[in-house]
Amino acid sequence: MTSVRLSLFISLDGYASTTGGSPENPMGEDWGGLTAAYSETRTFRKLVFGDTSGAGTSGLDDYYAAESFKGIGSEIMGAAMFGLHSFPDDPDWTGWWGDEPPFGTPVYVLTHSVPRPPITMAGGTTFHFRNASIEEVLAEATEAANGQDVRIGGGIRTGREFLRAGLVDQLHLMVAPILLGRGTRLYDGLQGLELTHNVTSQVAESGTIHVTFTRKDAQQ
């Protein structure tokens, strides 16, 4: 059975920063601090940077990084996650994920900048651009996943939209041991999520807290 999975980076005070974003620094000024532990993992270095040397951490952070890629049949992300806001009028822009993005599946990009033809990349990734409700796009992504899971790739606004619609079966939060006091808050409007989802937490060697919400009926 297909599950909808979402992973997000947040601070101890519940922020995923988008402050100070630019084409040169698209994810914002605080992104490095939020993702520092993840970026050091062996899985990230291999799948995103193409580093096959075996370098990188191999503890609990790496375990969760590896799990986030397992069993994924399709992906949904917002336009900012693809990078459309950096070059919105360039028909040749293929995103900032490189020539071989780390997905290897159909990826559905939520955007108002359509029509835009699909982009097929090396390694099995094809980007599709959709201006439709999240329910419609999720239905298409679920069919494309062919029995595997659908991953909501972010960013924070897209993740919150799926959470508030009650469409996420598993939410994994990587809580960095930092305080931001600025950015986009995750938790506003999500009261009661612990009533519909079972909650577990683990603390990694890096100090990152891994909090997982799993829909209760999905565990039966």
Long-range contacts (C-beta under 8 A, 24 or more apart in sequence): 1-147, 2-73, 2-142, 2-145, 2-147, 2-148, 2-149, 2-150, 3-149, 3-150, 3-169, 3-170, 3-218, 4-138, 4-149, 4-150, 4-152, 4-162, 4-167, 4-168, 4-169, 4-170, 5-68, 5-72, 5-149, 5-150, 5-151, 5-152, 5-168, 5-169, 5-170, 5-171, 5-172, 6-151, 6-152, 6-154, 6-159, 6-162, 6-163, 6-168, 6-170, 6-171, 6-172, 7-68, 7-151, 7-154, 7-171, 7-172, 7-173, 7-174, 8-154, 8-156, 8-159, 8-171, 8-172, 8-173, 8-174, 8-186, 9-34, 9-35, 9-38, 9-173, 9-174, 9-176, 10-34, 10-173, 10-174, 10-175, 10-176, 10-186, 11-175, 11-176, 11-178, 11-179, 11-180, 11-183, 12-175, 12-176, 12-177, 12-178, 12-179, 13-179, 13-180, 13-181, 14-185, 14-186, 14-187, 15-180, 15-181, 15-182, 15-183, 15-184, 15-185, 15-186, 16-155, 16-156, 16-183, 16-184, 16-185, 16-186, 17-180, 17-182, 17-183, 17-184, 18-155, 18-156, 18-183, 18-184, 19-182, 19-183, 23-86, 23-87, 26-80, 26-83, 26-85, 26-86, 26-96, 27-155, 28-183, 30-178, 30-180, 30-182, 30-183, 33-176, 33-178, 33-180, 34-174, 34-176, 34-178, 34-180, 35-174, 35-176, 36-176, 36-206, 37-61, 37-174, 37-176, 37-204, 37-206, 37-207, 37-208, 38-65, 38-174, 38-208, 40-206, 41-65, 43-69, 47-102, 48-102, 50-100, 57-205, 57-206, 59-204, 59-205, 59-206, 60-202, 60-203, 60-204, 60-205, 60-208, 60-210, 61-174, 61-204, 61-205, 61-206, 61-208, 61-210, 64-172, 64-174, 64-204, 64-210, 68-151, 68-172, 69-102, 71-148, 71-149, 72-103, 72-105, 72-145, 72-148, 72-149, 72-150, 72-151, 73-105, 73-144, 73-145, 73-146, 73-147, 73-148, 73-149, 73-150, 74-105, 74-106, 74-107, 74-108, 74-141, 74-142, 74-144, 74-145, 74-148, 74-150, 74-151, 75-103, 75-105, 75-106, 75-107, 75-108, 75-141, 75-150, 75-151, 75-152, 75-153, 76-107, 76-108, 76-110, 76-134, 76-137, 76-138, 76-141, 76-150, 76-151, 76-152, 76-153, 76-158, 76-162, 77-107, 77-108, 77-109, 77-110, 77-152, 77-153, 77-154, 77-155, 77-158, 78-109, 78-110, 78-111, 78-154, 78-155, 78-157, 78-158, 79-109, 79-110, 79-111, 79-112, 79-113, 80-155, 80-157, 81-109, 81-153, 81-154, 81-155, 81-158, 82-107, 82-109, 82-111, 82-127, 84-109, 84-111, 84-113, 88-113, 91-116, 94-119, 94-121, 94-127, 95-119, 95-127, 97-121, 97-125, 100-125, 101-125, 103-153, 105-144, 105-145, 106-141, 106-144, 107-153, 108-137, 108-140, 108-141, 110-134, 110-137, 110-158, 134-161, 134-162, 134-165, 134-167, 135-165, 135-167, 138-162, 138-167, 156-184, 156-186, 157-184, 159-186, 160-184, 160-186, 160-189, 160-190, 163-190, 163-193, 164-189, 164-190, 166-196, 168-213, 168-215, 169-214, 169-215, 169-218, 170-212, 170-213, 170-214, 170-215, 170-218, 171-197, 171-212, 171-213, 172-210, 172-211, 172-212, 172-213, 173-209, 173-210, 173-211, 173-212, 173-213, 174-208, 174-209, 174-210, 175-208, 175-209, 175-210, 175-211, 176-207, 176-208, 177-206, 177-207, 177-208, 177-209
